[in-house]
Amino acid sequence: MFLTIDCDVDLYDLIERSRAMKTSIARTVRWLQELGIPVPDLSQTLRSALDRVPGRVGGS
C-alpha cells in the first residue's frame, strides 16, 4: 500500500486511501502531491468517471 513517484494513482486508489485515512479525497490528493506523488487532476478524473455512468443525463 506504499506509493512512490513511479506509481500510477487512479480514482479507486484515491477513494480507498481516503477511506483508510478517514479524510476527504481532496485532502488525500493534496497530501500525495505534497509528497511528490503524481496524482491525476481530481475534477477531470471525476468528470471522466461520470461520463461513463450509464443513463446519465447531460454528459459532456
ABEGO torsion letter per residue (X at the ends): XBBBAABBBBAAAAAAAAAAAGBBAAAAAAAAAAAGBBBBBAAAAAAAAAAABBGBBGBX
